[in-house]
Amino acid sequence: MADMIAKKQEILESLEFRHATKEFDQDKKISESDFRYILEAARLSPSSLGIEPWKFIVVQNSRLRERLKEVAWGAQGQLPTASHFVLILARTIKDTKYDSDYIAHQMKEVKKVPEEVHQGMLVRYRSFQEEDFHLFDNERAILDWAGKQTYIALTNMMTAAALIGIDSCPIEGFDMDAVNKILEEEGLLENGRLSMSVMAAFGYRVKEPRPKARRQLDDIVQWVE
């Protein structure tokens, strides 16, 4: 019981520690083993239908960071200073449509689902995407659905980092079309199978943040019994 109480306190303290770090200490770098641990937290994240509709591009190249800085107004302090800078990409309809080769590979080769079971899944997945969530109403709808999954991985990465004293910052402040154009020119979008979703910077803070401010629990939770 004492161990459980301590573990819960540790997690809450790490969430209190985490803040959107705007500038990092350029003299302090995250070790390879620590960053692989953060990436592993991303890899183990859940996703809708278990299709893992994401890819993580770790940008350590200064030339590419400078290109991104020109079109990412929300990363002006992070791109030059972060120890590690990650672009989280979402898979497009080419890979996320229920009958895509990508999903077939995911089910049969990664999850080892038998062929007859997979065929049954296709019926359910089509109904889910087409009727339940209306993901084929337009191409942006299914991309946004995949993007939602990337935010689960993003959160796990930031929490895992905070648990070992590493700072982070999620970043949406960028020109989506311009970033995608850069990534296409860099050959990182797999011929239209990937699209930019969200950025994340990791490193060590240079100054302490203001105290965390959040609404009270009773203001945001309603129990229906």
C-alpha positions as CSV (number, residue, x, y, z in Angstrom):
1,M,0.0,0.0,0.0
2,A,2.8,2.4,0.9
3,D,4.5,1.7,-2.5
4,M,1.2,2.5,-4.3
5,I,0.7,5.7,-2.5
6,A,4.3,6.7,-3.2
7,K,3.9,5.8,-6.9
8,K,0.7,7.9,-7.2
9,Q,2.5,10.8,-5.5
10,E,5.5,10.5,-7.9
11,I,3.2,10.6,-10.9
12,L,1.3,13.7,-9.7
13,E,4.6,15.4,-8.8
14,S,5.9,14.8,-12.3
15,L,2.7,16.3,-13.8
16,E,3.2,19.3,-11.6
17,F,6.8,19.5,-12.7
18,R,5.9,19.4,-16.4
19,H,5.4,22.7,-18.1
20,A,5.5,24.1,-21.7
21,T,9.2,24.9,-21.7
22,K,9.9,27.8,-24.1
23,E,13.7,27.8,-24.0
24,F,16.1,25.0,-23.1
25,D,19.6,24.9,-21.7
26,Q,21.8,24.3,-24.8
27,D,24.7,23.0,-22.7
28,K,22.6,20.1,-21.3
29,K,21.8,17.1,-23.6
30,I,19.5,14.2,-23.0
31,S,21.4,10.9,-23.0
32,E,20.7,8.4,-25.7
33,S,19.2,5.9,-23.3
34,D,16.9,8.5,-21.7
35,F,15.6,9.6,-25.1
36,R,15.1,6.0,-26.3
37,Y,13.0,5.5,-23.1
38,I,10.9,8.5,-24.1
39,L,10.4,7.1,-27.6
40,E,9.5,3.7,-26.2
41,A,6.7,5.5,-24.2
42,A,5.5,6.7,-27.6
43,R,5.7,3.3,-29.2
44,L,3.7,1.6,-26.4
45,S,0.9,4.2,-26.7
46,P,-2.6,3.0,-27.5
47,S,-4.4,4.0,-30.7
48,S,-7.9,3.5,-32.1
49,L,-8.2,0.1,-33.7
50,G,-4.6,-0.5,-32.7
51,I,-3.3,0.7,-36.0
52,E,-0.5,3.0,-34.7
53,P,-1.2,5.7,-37.3
54,W,2.0,7.7,-36.6
55,K,5.7,8.2,-37.3
56,F,8.2,10.1,-35.1
57,I,10.9,12.2,-36.9
58,V,13.6,13.2,-34.5
59,V,15.1,16.4,-36.0
60,Q,18.7,16.9,-34.9
61,N,19.9,18.4,-38.2
62,S,20.5,22.1,-37.7
63,R,19.7,23.0,-41.3
64,L,16.3,21.4,-41.1
65,R,15.6,22.9,-37.8
66,E,16.4,26.3,-39.3
67,R,14.0,25.7,-42.2
68,L,11.3,24.7,-39.7
69,K,11.9,27.8,-37.6
70,E,10.9,30.0,-40.5
71,V,7.4,28.6,-40.6
72,A,6.9,27.6,-36.9
73,W,6.1,30.7,-34.9
74,G,5.4,28.7,-31.8
75,A,8.9,27.1,-31.8
76,Q,11.1,30.1,-32.1
77,G,12.7,29.4,-28.7
78,Q,12.6,25.6,-28.8
79,L,14.0,24.8,-32.2
80,P,17.4,26.4,-31.6
81,T,17.8,25.2,-28.0
82,A,16.0,21.8,-27.5
83,S,18.2,18.8,-27.0
84,H,15.8,16.8,-29.1
85,F,13.1,18.0,-31.4
86,V,10.4,15.7,-32.6
87,L,7.9,16.0,-35.5
88,I,4.9,13.6,-34.9
89,L,3.3,12.7,-38.2
90,A,-0.1,11.2,-38.7
91,R,-0.9,8.7,-41.4
92,T,-3.2,9.8,-44.2
93,I,-6.2,8.1,-45.7
94,K,-3.9,6.1,-47.9
95,D,-2.9,4.1,-44.8
96,T,-5.8,4.6,-42.4
97,K,-8.7,3.5,-44.6
98,Y,-10.1,0.2,-43.3
99,D,-9.0,-1.8,-46.4
100,S,-5.6,-0.3,-46.8
101,D,-2.4,-2.3,-47.2
102,Y,-1.0,-0.6,-44.1
103,I,-3.9,-1.8,-41.9
104,A,-3.7,-5.3,-43.4
105,H,0.0,-5.5,-42.6
106,Q,-0.6,-4.1,-39.1
107,M,-3.2,-6.8,-38.4
108,K,-1.6,-9.8,-40.1
109,E,2.1,-9.2,-39.7
110,V,2.4,-7.0,-36.5
111,K,-0.6,-8.3,-34.5
112,K,-0.6,-11.8,-36.0
113,V,-4.3,-11.8,-36.6
114,P,-5.5,-14.9,-38.6
115,E,-6.8,-14.2,-42.1
116,E,-10.4,-15.2,-41.3
117,V,-10.4,-12.9,-38.2
118,H,-9.0,-10.1,-40.2
119,Q,-11.8,-10.4,-42.8
120,G,-14.3,-10.1,-40.0
121,M,-12.5,-7.0,-38.7
122,L,-12.8,-5.3,-42.1
123,V,-16.6,-5.3,-41.8
124,R,-16.5,-3.8,-38.4
125,Y,-13.8,-1.3,-39.3
126,R,-15.7,-0.1,-42.3
127,S,-18.8,0.4,-40.3
128,F,-16.9,2.3,-37.6
129,Q,-15.1,4.6,-40.0
130,E,-18.0,5.1,-42.5
131,E,-21.1,5.1,-40.3
132,D,-20.1,5.6,-36.6
133,F,-17.5,8.3,-37.0
134,H,-18.3,9.6,-40.5
135,L,-14.5,9.6,-41.3
136,F,-15.1,9.6,-45.1
137,D,-17.2,12.8,-45.2
138,N,-14.0,14.5,-46.3
139,E,-10.3,13.7,-46.4
140,R,-9.5,16.0,-43.5
141,A,-11.9,14.1,-41.2
142,I,-9.9,10.9,-41.3
143,L,-6.6,12.8,-41.0
144,D,-7.9,14.5,-37.9
145,W,-8.9,11.1,-36.5
146,A,-5.4,9.8,-37.0
147,G,-4.1,13.1,-35.5
148,K,-6.0,12.4,-32.3
149,Q,-4.1,9.2,-31.9
150,T,-0.7,11.1,-32.2
151,Y,-1.7,13.2,-29.2
152,I,-2.0,10.1,-27.0
153,A,1.6,9.3,-27.9
154,L,2.7,12.9,-27.4
155,T,1.2,12.9,-23.9
156,N,2.9,9.7,-22.9
157,M,6.2,11.0,-24.2
158,M,5.9,14.2,-22.1
159,T,4.8,12.3,-19.0
160,A,7.6,9.8,-19.3
161,A,10.1,12.6,-19.7
162,A,8.8,14.5,-16.7
163,L,9.1,11.3,-14.5
164,I,12.8,11.4,-15.0
165,G,13.2,15.2,-14.8
166,I,13.3,16.0,-18.5
167,D,11.4,19.1,-19.7
168,S,9.2,19.3,-22.8
169,C,6.9,21.4,-24.9
170,P,4.1,20.4,-27.2
171,I,3.9,22.8,-30.2
172,E,1.0,23.6,-32.6
173,G,2.2,27.0,-33.5
174,F,3.2,26.4,-37.1
175,D,2.0,26.8,-40.7
176,M,0.7,23.3,-41.5
177,D,1.0,23.6,-45.3
178,A,4.4,25.1,-45.1
179,V,5.7,22.4,-42.8
180,N,4.3,19.7,-45.0
181,K,5.9,21.3,-48.0
182,I,9.3,21.3,-46.3
183,L,8.9,17.7,-45.2
184,E,7.8,16.7,-48.7
185,E,11.0,18.3,-50.1
186,E,13.0,16.5,-47.5
187,G,11.5,13.2,-48.6
188,L,9.8,12.5,-45.2
189,L,6.2,12.1,-46.1
190,E,6.3,8.7,-47.7
191,N,4.6,9.8,-50.9
192,G,1.6,11.3,-49.2
193,R,1.1,8.6,-46.6
194,L,2.1,11.0,-43.8
195,S,1.2,14.5,-42.8
196,M,2.3,16.8,-40.0
197,S,0.3,16.6,-36.8
198,V,2.2,18.1,-33.8
199,M,5.7,19.0,-32.7
200,A,7.4,18.4,-29.4
201,A,10.6,19.7,-27.9
202,F,12.6,18.0,-25.1
203,G,15.5,19.2,-23.0
204,Y,16.3,20.9,-19.7
205,R,14.8,24.2,-18.6
206,V,16.9,27.4,-18.2
207,K,14.6,29.0,-15.7
208,E,11.8,27.9,-13.4
209,P,8.3,28.4,-14.6
210,R,5.4,30.2,-12.9
211,P,3.3,28.0,-10.6
212,K,0.9,25.7,-12.5
213,A,-2.6,27.0,-12.6
214,R,-5.6,24.7,-13.3
215,R,-9.3,24.8,-12.6
216,Q,-10.5,22.8,-9.5
217,L,-11.4,19.2,-10.0
218,D,-15.0,19.8,-9.1
219,D,-15.3,22.4,-11.8
220,I,-14.4,20.0,-14.6
221,V,-15.8,16.6,-13.4
222,Q,-19.5,15.6,-13.2
223,W,-20.5,12.3,-11.7
224,V,-23.6,10.6,-13.2
225,E,-24.7,7.8,-10.9
